Amino acid sequence: MKNNKLRNATVFTLLSILYPVYLFSTKDPDTIATISILLALFFPLVGVIYGLNVQEKKFKWAIVIINLVVLGIFSNFALSIFF
């Protein structure tokens, strides 16, 4: 990828998917630290910001939508752990 903005958005999109999947699938919900849950919610937000900086419209909105879906799914998991 020649475009740095697209590469950064792709990296954070992958991080926003892989880190929470690893976190919630390998650890018991009672043992997950609060900072780990906040990181799992922080990566999709950063992915949305990087996604909005991409110049190509089809990649921009695809990356933003993927990150928002991931944020919604893992926000549900995080809220169920907290409450």
PyMOL Python script that loads the backbone (N, CA, C, O; Angstrom):
from pymol import cmd

cmd.read_pdbstr("""\
ATOM      1  N   MET A   1       0.838  -1.176   0.000  1.00  0.00           N
ATOM      2  CA  MET A   1       0.000   0.000   0.000  1.00  0.00           C
ATOM      3  C   MET A   1       0.883   1.239   0.000  1.00  0.00           C
ATOM      4  O   MET A   1       1.711   1.428   0.890  1.00  0.00           O
ATOM      5  N   LYS A   2       0.697   2.059  -0.989  1.00  0.00           N
ATOM      6  CA  LYS A   2       1.478   3.286  -1.065  1.00  0.00           C
ATOM      7  C   LYS A   2       0.890   4.385  -0.192  1.00  0.00           C
ATOM      8  O   LYS A   2       1.609   5.264   0.282  1.00  0.00           O
ATOM      9  N   ASN A   3      -0.388   4.331   0.013  1.00  0.00           N
ATOM     10  CA  ASN A   3      -1.069   5.384   0.750  1.00  0.00           C
ATOM     11  C   ASN A   3      -0.930   5.138   2.258  1.00  0.00           C
ATOM     12  O   ASN A   3      -1.472   4.166   2.783  1.00  0.00           O
ATOM     13  N   ASN A   4      -0.205   6.018   2.946  1.00  0.00           N
ATOM     14  CA  ASN A   4       0.005   5.854   4.386  1.00  0.00           C
ATOM     15  C   ASN A   4      -1.291   5.953   5.175  1.00  0.00           C
ATOM     16  O   ASN A   4      -1.469   5.234   6.158  1.00  0.00           O
ATOM     17  N   LYS A   5      -2.192   6.825   4.764  1.00  0.00           N
ATOM     18  CA  LYS A   5      -3.457   6.973   5.489  1.00  0.00           C
ATOM     19  C   LYS A   5      -4.293   5.701   5.396  1.00  0.00           C
ATOM     20  O   LYS A   5      -4.916   5.282   6.372  1.00  0.00           O
ATOM     21  N   LEU A   6      -4.300   5.095   4.216  1.00  0.00           N
ATOM     22  CA  LEU A   6      -5.041   3.849   4.040  1.00  0.00           C
ATOM     23  C   LEU A   6      -4.392   2.725   4.843  1.00  0.00           C
ATOM     24  O   LEU A   6      -5.087   1.905   5.442  1.00  0.00           O
ATOM     25  N   ARG A   7      -3.067   2.689   4.856  1.00  0.00           N
ATOM     26  CA  ARG A   7      -2.359   1.665   5.627  1.00  0.00           C
ATOM     27  C   ARG A   7      -2.635   1.813   7.124  1.00  0.00           C
ATOM     28  O   ARG A   7      -2.901   0.823   7.806  1.00  0.00           O
ATOM     29  N   ASN A   8      -2.573   3.034   7.634  1.00  0.00           N
ATOM     30  CA  ASN A   8      -2.846   3.263   9.056  1.00  0.00           C
ATOM     31  C   ASN A   8      -4.280   2.881   9.414  1.00  0.00           C
ATOM     32  O   ASN A   8      -4.523   2.273  10.456  1.00  0.00           O
ATOM     33  N   ALA A   9      -5.217   3.235   8.556  1.00  0.00           N
ATOM     34  CA  ALA A   9      -6.616   2.890   8.815  1.00  0.00           C
ATOM     35  C   ALA A   9      -6.816   1.379   8.797  1.00  0.00           C
ATOM     36  O   ALA A   9      -7.571   0.841   9.606  1.00  0.00           O
ATOM     37  N   THR A  10      -6.143   0.700   7.880  1.00  0.00           N
ATOM     38  CA  THR A  10      -6.250  -0.755   7.802  1.00  0.00           C
ATOM     39  C   THR A  10      -5.645  -1.421   9.031  1.00  0.00           C
ATOM     40  O   THR A  10      -6.209  -2.375   9.567  1.00  0.00           O
ATOM     41  N   VAL A  11      -4.498  -0.919   9.476  1.00  0.00           N
ATOM     42  CA  VAL A  11      -3.844  -1.487  10.660  1.00  0.00           C
ATOM     43  C   VAL A  11      -4.736  -1.326  11.889  1.00  0.00           C
ATOM     44  O   VAL A  11      -4.899  -2.272  12.660  1.00  0.00           O
ATOM     45  N   PHE A  12      -5.306  -0.155  12.079  1.00  0.00           N
ATOM     46  CA  PHE A  12      -6.149   0.036  13.258  1.00  0.00           C
ATOM     47  C   PHE A  12      -7.475  -0.705  13.139  1.00  0.00           C
ATOM     48  O   PHE A  12      -8.059  -1.083  14.155  1.00  0.00           O
ATOM     49  N   THR A  13      -7.957  -0.919  11.928  1.00  0.00           N
ATOM     50  CA  THR A  13      -9.155  -1.733  11.762  1.00  0.00           C
ATOM     51  C   THR A  13      -8.865  -3.177  12.153  1.00  0.00           C
ATOM     52  O   THR A  13      -9.669  -3.816  12.832  1.00  0.00           O
ATOM     53  N   LEU A  14      -7.718  -3.685  11.723  1.00  0.00           N
ATOM     54  CA  LEU A  14      -7.341  -5.043  12.120  1.00  0.00           C
ATOM     55  C   LEU A  14      -7.116  -5.145  13.624  1.00  0.00           C
ATOM     56  O   LEU A  14      -7.520  -6.125  14.250  1.00  0.00           O
ATOM     57  N   LEU A  15      -6.473  -4.133  14.203  1.00  0.00           N
ATOM     58  CA  LEU A  15      -6.280  -4.126  15.657  1.00  0.00           C
ATOM     59  C   LEU A  15      -7.614  -4.072  16.391  1.00  0.00           C
ATOM     60  O   LEU A  15      -7.795  -4.730  17.415  1.00  0.00           O
ATOM     61  N   SER A  16      -8.544  -3.288  15.863  1.00  0.00           N
ATOM     62  CA  SER A  16      -9.836  -3.152  16.536  1.00  0.00           C
ATOM     63  C   SER A  16     -10.641  -4.440  16.470  1.00  0.00           C
ATOM     64  O   SER A  16     -11.533  -4.653  17.291  1.00  0.00           O
ATOM     65  N   ILE A  17     -10.339  -5.297  15.508  1.00  0.00           N
ATOM     66  CA  ILE A  17     -11.022  -6.587  15.420  1.00  0.00           C
ATOM     67  C   ILE A  17     -10.277  -7.656  16.218  1.00  0.00           C
ATOM     68  O   ILE A  17     -10.884  -8.386  17.002  1.00  0.00           O
ATOM     69  N   LEU A  18      -8.970  -7.744  16.019  1.00  0.00           N
ATOM     70  CA  LEU A  18      -8.200  -8.850  16.587  1.00  0.00           C
ATOM     71  C   LEU A  18      -7.989  -8.745  18.094  1.00  0.00           C
ATOM     72  O   LEU A  18      -8.073  -9.756  18.792  1.00  0.00           O
ATOM     73  N   TYR A  19      -7.719  -7.555  18.611  1.00  0.00           N
ATOM     74  CA  TYR A  19      -7.450  -7.436  20.042  1.00  0.00           C
ATOM     75  C   TYR A  19      -8.663  -7.802  20.897  1.00  0.00           C
ATOM     76  O   TYR A  19      -8.515  -8.593  21.828  1.00  0.00           O
ATOM     77  N   PRO A  20      -9.848  -7.267  20.627  1.00  0.00           N
ATOM     78  CA  PRO A  20     -11.003  -7.676  21.448  1.00  0.00           C
ATOM     79  C   PRO A  20     -11.372  -9.149  21.275  1.00  0.00           C
ATOM     80  O   PRO A  20     -11.794  -9.801  22.230  1.00  0.00           O
ATOM     81  N   VAL A  21     -11.213  -9.674  20.055  1.00  0.00           N
ATOM     82  CA  VAL A  21     -11.506 -11.097  19.857  1.00  0.00           C
ATOM     83  C   VAL A  21     -10.568 -11.937  20.714  1.00  0.00           C
ATOM     84  O   VAL A  21     -11.003 -12.881  21.373  1.00  0.00           O
ATOM     85  N   TYR A  22      -9.286 -11.595  20.705  1.00  0.00           N
ATOM     86  CA  TYR A  22      -8.323 -12.294  21.558  1.00  0.00           C
ATOM     87  C   TYR A  22      -8.687 -12.119  23.032  1.00  0.00           C
ATOM     88  O   TYR A  22      -8.691 -13.085  23.796  1.00  0.00           O
ATOM     89  N   LEU A  23      -8.985 -10.909  23.417  1.00  0.00           N
ATOM     90  CA  LEU A  23      -9.240 -10.605  24.825  1.00  0.00           C
ATOM     91  C   LEU A  23     -10.460 -11.347  25.361  1.00  0.00           C
ATOM     92  O   LEU A  23     -10.395 -11.977  26.416  1.00  0.00           O
ATOM     93  N   PHE A  24     -11.564 -11.271  24.636  1.00  0.00           N
ATOM     94  CA  PHE A  24     -12.808 -11.842  25.135  1.00  0.00           C
ATOM     95  C   PHE A  24     -12.914 -13.346  24.906  1.00  0.00           C
ATOM     96  O   PHE A  24     -13.737 -14.006  25.541  1.00  0.00           O
ATOM     97  N   SER A  25     -12.096 -13.902  24.008  1.00  0.00           N
ATOM     98  CA  SER A  25     -12.186 -15.342  23.763  1.00  0.00           C
ATOM     99  C   SER A  25     -11.193 -16.149  24.590  1.00  0.00           C
ATOM    100  O   SER A  25     -11.411 -17.341  24.803  1.00  0.00           O
ATOM    101  N   THR A  26     -10.114 -15.540  25.059  1.00  0.00           N
ATOM    102  CA  THR A  26      -9.106 -16.306  25.788  1.00  0.00           C
ATOM    103  C   THR A  26      -9.140 -16.089  27.293  1.00  0.00           C
ATOM    104  O   THR A  26      -8.538 -16.866  28.034  1.00  0.00           O
ATOM    105  N   LYS A  27      -9.815 -15.072  27.757  1.00  0.00           N
ATOM    106  CA  LYS A  27      -9.800 -14.773  29.188  1.00  0.00           C
ATOM    107  C   LYS A  27     -11.204 -14.886  29.773  1.00  0.00           C
ATOM    108  O   LYS A  27     -12.207 -14.670  29.092  1.00  0.00           O
ATOM    109  N   ASP A  28     -11.240 -15.226  31.033  1.00  0.00           N
ATOM    110  CA  ASP A  28     -12.497 -15.261  31.769  1.00  0.00           C
ATOM    111  C   ASP A  28     -12.965 -13.816  31.977  1.00  0.00           C
ATOM    112  O   ASP A  28     -12.155 -12.971  32.358  1.00  0.00           O
ATOM    113  N   PRO A  29     -14.234 -13.509  31.743  1.00  0.00           N
ATOM    114  CA  PRO A  29     -14.690 -12.116  31.866  1.00  0.00           C
ATOM    115  C   PRO A  29     -14.419 -11.476  33.223  1.00  0.00           C
ATOM    116  O   PRO A  29     -14.260 -10.258  33.309  1.00  0.00           O
ATOM    117  N   ASP A  30     -14.364 -12.272  34.272  1.00  0.00           N
ATOM    118  CA  ASP A  30     -14.106 -11.699  35.596  1.00  0.00           C
ATOM    119  C   ASP A  30     -12.653 -11.303  35.793  1.00  0.00           C
ATOM    120  O   ASP A  30     -12.348 -10.504  36.678  1.00  0.00           O
ATOM    121  N   THR A  31     -11.747 -11.850  34.978  1.00  0.00           N
ATOM    122  CA  THR A  31     -10.321 -11.574  35.159  1.00  0.00           C
ATOM    123  C   THR A  31      -9.785 -10.510  34.211  1.00  0.00           C
ATOM    124  O   THR A  31      -8.602 -10.177  34.272  1.00  0.00           O
ATOM    125  N   ILE A  32     -10.621  -9.975  33.346  1.00  0.00           N
ATOM    126  CA  ILE A  32     -10.161  -8.963  32.389  1.00  0.00           C
ATOM    127  C   ILE A  32     -10.019  -7.626  33.110  1.00  0.00           C
ATOM    128  O   ILE A  32     -10.945  -7.163  33.776  1.00  0.00           O
ATOM    129  N   ALA A  33      -8.855  -7.019  32.966  1.00  0.00           N
ATOM    130  CA  ALA A  33      -8.593  -5.730  33.612  1.00  0.00           C
ATOM    131  C   ALA A  33      -9.373  -4.620  32.910  1.00  0.00           C
ATOM    132  O   ALA A  33      -9.676  -4.715  31.721  1.00  0.00           O
ATOM    133  N   THR A  34      -9.685  -3.588  33.649  1.00  0.00           N
ATOM    134  CA  THR A  34     -10.435  -2.452  33.107  1.00  0.00           C
ATOM    135  C   THR A  34      -9.672  -1.772  31.982  1.00  0.00           C
ATOM    136  O   THR A  34     -10.269  -1.359  30.988  1.00  0.00           O
ATOM    137  N   ILE A  35      -8.360  -1.652  32.128  1.00  0.00           N
ATOM    138  CA  ILE A  35      -7.574  -0.991  31.084  1.00  0.00           C
ATOM    139  C   ILE A  35      -7.607  -1.793  29.786  1.00  0.00           C
ATOM    140  O   ILE A  35      -7.569  -1.208  28.703  1.00  0.00           O
ATOM    141  N   SER A  36      -7.678  -3.111  29.875  1.00  0.00           N
ATOM    142  CA  SER A  36      -7.771  -3.942  28.674  1.00  0.00           C
ATOM    143  C   SER A  36      -9.100  -3.732  27.962  1.00  0.00           C
ATOM    144  O   SER A  36      -9.155  -3.700  26.733  1.00  0.00           O
ATOM    145  N   ILE A  37     -10.161  -3.590  28.733  1.00  0.00           N
ATOM    146  CA  ILE A  37     -11.473  -3.326  28.131  1.00  0.00           C
ATOM    147  C   ILE A  37     -11.490  -1.945  27.485  1.00  0.00           C
ATOM    148  O   ILE A  37     -12.040  -1.771  26.397  1.00  0.00           O
ATOM    149  N   LEU A  38     -10.896  -0.973  28.146  1.00  0.00           N
ATOM    150  CA  LEU A  38     -10.841   0.373  27.568  1.00  0.00           C
ATOM    151  C   LEU A  38     -10.005   0.392  26.293  1.00  0.00           C
ATOM    152  O   LEU A  38     -10.346   1.096  25.342  1.00  0.00           O
ATOM    153  N   LEU A  39      -8.919  -0.369  26.263  1.00  0.00           N
ATOM    154  CA  LEU A  39      -8.124  -0.477  25.036  1.00  0.00           C
ATOM    155  C   LEU A  39      -8.929  -1.127  23.918  1.00  0.00           C
ATOM    156  O   LEU A  39      -8.841  -0.717  22.761  1.00  0.00           O
ATOM    157  N   ALA A  40      -9.715  -2.146  24.271  1.00  0.00           N
ATOM    158  CA  ALA A  40     -10.545  -2.815  23.272  1.00  0.00           C
ATOM    159  C   ALA A  40     -11.587  -1.866  22.694  1.00  0.00           C
ATOM    160  O   ALA A  40     -12.010  -2.039  21.551  1.00  0.00           O
ATOM    161  N   LEU A  41     -12.003  -0.874  23.459  1.00  0.00           N
ATOM    162  CA  LEU A  41     -12.952   0.122  22.957  1.00  0.00           C
ATOM    163  C   LEU A  41     -12.250   1.307  22.308  1.00  0.00           C
ATOM    164  O   LEU A  41     -12.853   2.021  21.506  1.00  0.00           O
ATOM    165  N   PHE A  42     -10.992   1.522  22.643  1.00  0.00           N
ATOM    166  CA  PHE A  42     -10.234   2.652  22.111  1.00  0.00           C
ATOM    167  C   PHE A  42      -9.786   2.401  20.670  1.00  0.00           C
ATOM    168  O   PHE A  42      -9.807   3.318  19.848  1.00  0.00           O
ATOM    169  N   PHE A  43      -9.379   1.163  20.357  1.00  0.00           N
ATOM    170  CA  PHE A  43      -8.891   0.856  19.012  1.00  0.00           C
ATOM    171  C   PHE A  43      -9.926   1.145  17.920  1.00  0.00           C
ATOM    172  O   PHE A  43      -9.557   1.731  16.902  1.00  0.00           O
ATOM    173  N   PRO A  44     -11.211   0.762  18.074  1.00  0.00           N
ATOM    174  CA  PRO A  44     -12.175   1.111  17.022  1.00  0.00           C
ATOM    175  C   PRO A  44     -12.387   2.621  16.866  1.00  0.00           C
ATOM    176  O   PRO A  44     -12.620   3.101  15.757  1.00  0.00           O
ATOM    177  N   LEU A  45     -12.307   3.364  17.964  1.00  0.00           N
ATOM    178  CA  LEU A  45     -12.447   4.823  17.853  1.00  0.00           C
ATOM    179  C   LEU A  45     -11.301   5.423  17.049  1.00  0.00           C
ATOM    180  O   LEU A  45     -11.513   6.297  16.209  1.00  0.00           O
ATOM    181  N   VAL A  46     -10.095   4.953  17.309  1.00  0.00           N
ATOM    182  CA  VAL A  46      -8.942   5.432  16.543  1.00  0.00           C
ATOM    183  C   VAL A  46      -9.057   4.972  15.093  1.00  0.00           C
ATOM    184  O   VAL A  46      -8.687   5.704  14.175  1.00  0.00           O
ATOM    185  N   GLY A  47      -9.568   3.761  14.886  1.00  0.00           N
ATOM    186  CA  GLY A  47      -9.784   3.271  13.527  1.00  0.00           C
ATOM    187  C   GLY A  47     -10.770   4.126  12.753  1.00  0.00           C
ATOM    188  O   GLY A  47     -10.593   4.344  11.555  1.00  0.00           O
ATOM    189  N   VAL A  48     -11.810   4.614  13.426  1.00  0.00           N
ATOM    190  CA  VAL A  48     -12.776   5.514  12.774  1.00  0.00           C
ATOM    191  C   VAL A  48     -12.093   6.822  12.390  1.00  0.00           C
ATOM    192  O   VAL A  48     -12.311   7.342  11.296  1.00  0.00           O
ATOM    193  N   ILE A  49     -11.273   7.350  13.284  1.00  0.00           N
ATOM    194  CA  ILE A  49     -10.579   8.611  12.997  1.00  0.00           C
ATOM    195  C   ILE A  49      -9.638   8.445  11.813  1.00  0.00           C
ATOM    196  O   ILE A  49      -9.626   9.274  10.902  1.00  0.00           O
ATOM    197  N   TYR A  50      -8.845   7.370  11.825  1.00  0.00           N
ATOM    198  CA  TYR A  50      -7.955   7.120  10.691  1.00  0.00           C
ATOM    199  C   TYR A  50      -8.754   6.830   9.425  1.00  0.00           C
ATOM    200  O   TYR A  50      -8.352   7.236   8.334  1.00  0.00           O
ATOM    201  N   GLY A  51      -9.876   6.137   9.558  1.00  0.00           N
ATOM    202  CA  GLY A  51     -10.704   5.838   8.394  1.00  0.00           C
ATOM    203  C   GLY A  51     -11.281   7.086   7.751  1.00  0.00           C
ATOM    204  O   GLY A  51     -11.410   7.152   6.529  1.00  0.00           O
ATOM    205  N   LEU A  52     -11.627   8.071   8.561  1.00  0.00           N
ATOM    206  CA  LEU A  52     -12.162   9.318   8.006  1.00  0.00           C
ATOM    207  C   LEU A  52     -11.101  10.130   7.275  1.00  0.00           C
ATOM    208  O   LEU A  52     -11.439  11.020   6.494  1.00  0.00           O
ATOM    209  N   ASN A  53      -9.827   9.840   7.513  1.00  0.00           N
ATOM    210  CA  ASN A  53      -8.749  10.551   6.826  1.00  0.00           C
ATOM    211  C   ASN A  53      -8.380   9.940   5.482  1.00  0.00           C
ATOM    212  O   ASN A  53      -7.610  10.539   4.732  1.00  0.00           O
ATOM    213  N   VAL A  54      -8.906   8.765   5.159  1.00  0.00           N
ATOM    214  CA  VAL A  54      -8.606   8.109   3.888  1.00  0.00           C
ATOM    215  C   VAL A  54      -9.261   8.899   2.763  1.00  0.00           C
ATOM    216  O   VAL A  54     -10.400   9.348   2.892  1.00  0.00           O
ATOM    217  N   GLN A  55      -8.537   9.067   1.660  1.00  0.00           N
ATOM    218  CA  GLN A  55      -9.031   9.881   0.553  1.00  0.00           C
ATOM    219  C   GLN A  55     -10.063   9.153  -0.317  1.00  0.00           C
ATOM    220  O   GLN A  55     -11.033   9.765  -0.764  1.00  0.00           O
ATOM    221  N   GLU A  56      -9.864   7.863  -0.556  1.00  0.00           N
ATOM    222  CA  GLU A  56     -10.761   7.116  -1.439  1.00  0.00           C
ATOM    223  C   GLU A  56     -12.071   6.814  -0.716  1.00  0.00           C
ATOM    224  O   GLU A  56     -12.078   6.235   0.371  1.00  0.00           O
ATOM    225  N   LYS A  57     -13.168   7.211  -1.332  1.00  0.00           N
ATOM    226  CA  LYS A  57     -14.471   7.149  -0.666  1.00  0.00           C
ATOM    227  C   LYS A  57     -14.901   5.727  -0.338  1.00  0.00           C
ATOM    228  O   LYS A  57     -15.455   5.491   0.736  1.00  0.00           O
ATOM    229  N   LYS A  58     -14.660   4.762  -1.244  1.00  0.00           N
ATOM    230  CA  LYS A  58     -15.125   3.398  -0.972  1.00  0.00           C
ATOM    231  C   LYS A  58     -14.380   2.783   0.204  1.00  0.00           C
ATOM    232  O   LYS A  58     -14.978   2.067   1.007  1.00  0.00           O
ATOM    233  N   PHE A  59     -13.084   3.053   0.316  1.00  0.00           N
ATOM    234  CA  PHE A  59     -12.328   2.545   1.458  1.00  0.00           C
ATOM    235  C   PHE A  59     -12.683   3.304   2.726  1.00  0.00           C
ATOM    236  O   PHE A  59     -12.778   2.722   3.806  1.00  0.00           O
ATOM    237  N   LYS A  60     -12.880   4.613   2.581  1.00  0.00           N
ATOM    238  CA  LYS A  60     -13.181   5.451   3.745  1.00  0.00           C
ATOM    239  C   LYS A  60     -14.413   4.948   4.479  1.00  0.00           C
ATOM    240  O   LYS A  60     -14.360   4.694   5.682  1.00  0.00           O
ATOM    241  N   TRP A  61     -15.509   4.803   3.771  1.00  0.00           N
ATOM    242  CA  TRP A  61     -16.757   4.446   4.431  1.00  0.00           C
ATOM    243  C   TRP A  61     -16.797   2.982   4.824  1.00  0.00           C
ATOM    244  O   TRP A  61     -17.454   2.628   5.803  1.00  0.00           O
ATOM    245  N   ALA A  62     -16.111   2.125   4.085  1.00  0.00           N
ATOM    246  CA  ALA A  62     -16.041   0.714   4.476  1.00  0.00           C
ATOM    247  C   ALA A  62     -15.292   0.565   5.795  1.00  0.00           C
ATOM    248  O   ALA A  62     -15.731  -0.169   6.680  1.00  0.00           O
ATOM    249  N   ILE A  63     -14.170   1.255   5.926  1.00  0.00           N
ATOM    250  CA  ILE A  63     -13.374   1.176   7.150  1.00  0.00           C
ATOM    251  C   ILE A  63     -14.130   1.790   8.324  1.00  0.00           C
ATOM    252  O   ILE A  63     -14.117   1.239   9.425  1.00  0.00           O
ATOM    253  N   VAL A  64     -14.784   2.915   8.099  1.00  0.00           N
ATOM    254  CA  VAL A  64     -15.541   3.563   9.174  1.00  0.00           C
ATOM    255  C   VAL A  64     -16.690   2.669   9.638  1.00  0.00           C
ATOM    256  O   VAL A  64     -16.909   2.524  10.841  1.00  0.00           O
ATOM    257  N   ILE A  65     -17.417   2.076   8.712  1.00  0.00           N
ATOM    258  CA  ILE A  65     -18.547   1.212   9.077  1.00  0.00           C
ATOM    259  C   ILE A  65     -18.072  -0.030   9.817  1.00  0.00           C
ATOM    260  O   ILE A  65     -18.687  -0.438  10.802  1.00  0.00           O
ATOM    261  N   ILE A  66     -16.978  -0.637   9.349  1.00  0.00           N
ATOM    262  CA  ILE A  66     -16.436  -1.816  10.035  1.00  0.00           C
ATOM    263  C   ILE A  66     -16.061  -1.466  11.465  1.00  0.00           C
ATOM    264  O   ILE A  66     -16.385  -2.207  12.392  1.00  0.00           O
ATOM    265  N   ASN A  67     -15.382  -0.343  11.650  1.00  0.00           N
ATOM    266  CA  ASN A  67     -14.966   0.053  12.996  1.00  0.00           C
ATOM    267  C   ASN A  67     -16.159   0.383  13.886  1.00  0.00           C
ATOM    268  O   ASN A  67     -16.140   0.074  15.077  1.00  0.00           O
ATOM    269  N   LEU A  68     -17.182   0.996  13.338  1.00  0.00           N
ATOM    270  CA  LEU A  68     -18.369   1.298  14.143  1.00  0.00           C
ATOM    271  C   LEU A  68     -19.120   0.031  14.542  1.00  0.00           C
ATOM    272  O   LEU A  68     -19.644  -0.059  15.653  1.00  0.00           O
ATOM    273  N   VAL A  69     -19.173  -0.943  13.644  1.00  0.00           N
ATOM    274  CA  VAL A  69     -19.812  -2.221  13.976  1.00  0.00           C
ATOM    275  C   VAL A  69     -19.025  -2.934  15.072  1.00  0.00           C
ATOM    276  O   VAL A  69     -19.603  -3.458  16.024  1.00  0.00           O
ATOM    277  N   VAL A  70     -17.699  -2.945  14.927  1.00  0.00           N
ATOM    278  CA  VAL A  70     -16.850  -3.572  15.949  1.00  0.00           C
ATOM    279  C   VAL A  70     -17.016  -2.852  17.281  1.00  0.00           C
ATOM    280  O   VAL A  70     -17.102  -3.497  18.326  1.00  0.00           O
ATOM    281  N   LEU A  71     -17.061  -1.533  17.256  1.00  0.00           N
ATOM    282  CA  LEU A  71     -17.257  -0.762  18.484  1.00  0.00           C
ATOM    283  C   LEU A  71     -18.594  -1.103  19.138  1.00  0.00           C
ATOM    284  O   LEU A  71     -18.667  -1.259  20.357  1.00  0.00           O
ATOM    285  N   GLY A  72     -19.638  -1.219  18.345  1.00  0.00           N
ATOM    286  CA  GLY A  72     -20.946  -1.569  18.893  1.00  0.00           C
ATOM    287  C   GLY A  72     -20.977  -2.955  19.505  1.00  0.00           C
ATOM    288  O   GLY A  72     -21.544  -3.151  20.580  1.00  0.00           O
ATOM    289  N   ILE A  73     -20.371  -3.918  18.827  1.00  0.00           N
ATOM    290  CA  ILE A  73     -20.367  -5.297  19.334  1.00  0.00           C
ATOM    291  C   ILE A  73     -19.594  -5.389  20.638  1.00  0.00           C
ATOM    292  O   ILE A  73     -20.077  -5.966  21.613  1.00  0.00           O
ATOM    293  N   PHE A  74     -18.397  -4.823  20.658  1.00  0.00           N
ATOM    294  CA  PHE A  74     -17.571  -4.979  21.849  1.00  0.00           C
ATOM    295  C   PHE A  74     -17.962  -4.017  22.966  1.00  0.00           C
ATOM    296  O   PHE A  74     -17.592  -4.234  24.120  1.00  0.00           O
ATOM    297  N   SER A  75     -18.695  -2.970  22.649  1.00  0.00           N
ATOM    298  CA  SER A  75     -19.276  -2.147  23.713  1.00  0.00           C
ATOM    299  C   SER A  75     -20.322  -2.950  24.475  1.00  0.00           C
ATOM    300  O   SER A  75     -20.441  -2.844  25.695  1.00  0.00           O
ATOM    301  N   ASN A  76     -21.074  -3.752  23.737  1.00  0.00           N
ATOM    302  CA  ASN A  76     -22.056  -4.623  24.373  1.00  0.00           C
ATOM    303  C   ASN A  76     -21.370  -5.613  25.315  1.00  0.00           C
ATOM    304  O   ASN A  76     -21.827  -5.819  26.439  1.00  0.00           O
ATOM    305  N   PHE A  77     -20.274  -6.228  24.858  1.00  0.00           N
ATOM    306  CA  PHE A  77     -19.522  -7.146  25.719  1.00  0.00           C
ATOM    307  C   PHE A  77     -18.969  -6.428  26.940  1.00  0.00           C
ATOM    308  O   PHE A  77     -19.041  -6.942  28.056  1.00  0.00           O
ATOM    309  N   ALA A  78     -18.415  -5.238  26.723  1.00  0.00           N
ATOM    310  CA  ALA A  78     -17.811  -4.494  27.834  1.00  0.00           C
ATOM    311  C   ALA A  78     -18.865  -4.101  28.862  1.00  0.00           C
ATOM    312  O   ALA A  78     -18.624  -4.198  30.066  1.00  0.00           O
ATOM    313  N   LEU A  79     -20.019  -3.662  28.401  1.00  0.00           N
ATOM    314  CA  LEU A  79     -21.080  -3.290  29.340  1.00  0.00           C
ATOM    315  C   LEU A  79     -21.599  -4.492  30.112  1.00  0.00           C
ATOM    316  O   LEU A  79     -21.955  -4.373  31.285  1.00  0.00           O
ATOM    317  N   SER A  80     -21.644  -5.644  29.462  1.00  0.00           N
ATOM    318  CA  SER A  80     -22.093  -6.840  30.182  1.00  0.00           C
ATOM    319  C   SER A  80     -21.067  -7.282  31.221  1.00  0.00           C
ATOM    320  O   SER A  80     -21.434  -7.880  32.232  1.00  0.00           O
ATOM    321  N   ILE A  81     -19.796  -6.998  30.986  1.00  0.00           N
ATOM    322  CA  ILE A  81     -18.768  -7.330  31.976  1.00  0.00           C
ATOM    323  C   ILE A  81     -18.830  -6.356  33.142  1.00  0.00           C
ATOM    324  O   ILE A  81     -18.726  -6.765  34.299  1.00  0.00           O
ATOM    325  N   PHE A  82     -18.999  -5.064  32.848  1.00  0.00           N
ATOM    326  CA  PHE A  82     -19.027  -4.066  33.910  1.00  0.00           C
ATOM    327  C   PHE A  82     -20.281  -4.158  34.773  1.00  0.00           C
ATOM    328  O   PHE A  82     -20.219  -3.941  35.983  1.00  0.00           O
ATOM    329  N   PHE A  83     -21.412  -4.476  34.161  1.00  0.00           N
ATOM    330  CA  PHE A  83     -22.675  -4.466  34.908  1.00  0.00           C
ATOM    331  C   PHE A  83     -23.224  -5.830  34.924  1.00  0.00           C
ATOM    332  O   PHE A  83     -24.288  -6.060  35.499  1.00  0.00           O
TER     333      PHE A  83
END
""", "prot")
cmd.dss("prot")
cmd.show_as("cartoon", "prot")
cmd.util.cbc("prot")
cmd.orient("prot")
